[in-house]
Amino acid sequence: EIEMVHTTPIIVLVIFFVTPILSAEWCPKLPFTVISTFKRGTDEAYPNLEMAKAACEIDPGCGAVGVDKIPYREVPGGPLVYPQIIYLVSADDVKTKDQKGGWRYETHLKGAC
């Protein structure tokens, strides 16, 4: 019990400093919507939505964050890396591609709705 008392503040500090602070406005998620899918080999997968949004905010070419509800594996059939595939969607794709329905997907648009 004494160890837990000493480690709890450290864990809280680590979570505080690792969690990115988002500054841009985000349109609420579009459930069951995909603009573009994850491209293995060229797109980067993110461990969570907050980190992907933070990366998108500093990338002027990013227009949205896509979430595919299947697990991310570096190679098909390989070990699980993340429970979902979270990736950036280009601003060009947001402007030019149609939104499609898909039960596995959701999209978070950067900026006001």
N, C-alpha and C positions, 0 to 999 in steps of 0.2 A: 504494500500500500504506500509506503514511503516513496518508492521509485515512481509510482504513478503520479504522485503530487509534483515531483520534480520534472517529469517529462511532459506533462500536460501543457504547460505554457510554451514549451519548445514546439510541440505539435501545432498549437494555435498560431504561433509566429510563422512557421513554415507554410501553413495553409494560407495565411494572410499575404505573404510575400510571393507565393507561387501563383495565386489566383489573379489573373489580369483584371485591370480596371477598365471597363469599356467607356468610351467617351462619345462615340457616335450614336445617332438615333437609329433604332432598328425597327423595321416593320414586323409586327407579330408574325409568327410562323404561318406558313401556308401549308396546312396539313394535306397529305396525300398529293403533293405537287412536286414535280421535278422539272427543272429547266434544262439542266445537262447532268449527265451521269459521271461518276468517278472514272477517270482514265488511269488504269494501273500502269505504272512506269513513268507517267508524266506528272500526275497530280500527287500532292502530298496529303496524307491522312493525318488528322489531328486527334489527340486523345479525348478532347471534350469540346463542347460547343463554345464555351467561353474563350478557349485558346484560339479556336478558329476565327471567332468574331474579332478578337484582338489582332490577329494576323491580317484579316480582311480590312480592318480600319486603317492600318498603315500602308496598305497596298492600293494605290489609286486605280489599278486595273481590276480590282475585285468589286463585284456588285452584289454578292450574296454568299451565304453558306448553305451548302446542301447536306442533308443527312439521309443516308441509306441505312435502313434498320437491320441490315445483315451484318455479321461480324467482319471486321477487317483482318485479313491475313496477308502477309507479305507475298506469299505465293498461294495459288489456289490449293486447298487441301492442307496447307501448312498450319502451324500453331496459331492460335488466336492471339492477336496483338491488341485490338480494341473491340469492345462489344458492338460498336456500330462504325460505319464508315462516315466520317465527317470531313468535308472537303470544301475548298473555295470554288465559287462559280464566277467566271469573268463578267465584268460589266458589259462587255459586248454581247455575251450570251443572254444576259438579262434583258438587254434592249432588243435583240434580234430573234431569239428563239421563243417559240410558243411554250406556255406552261402546259404540261401534260399531267394527267392523273396517274397515280400509282400508289398502291397501298403501302409500299415499303418506304416511301419518301416523304420528306418535308423540306421546305426551303425557308430560310430566314433572309429577307431582303435588307440590304444596307440602306439606311436613309428612311425618310418618312414614307408612309404608304401612299 
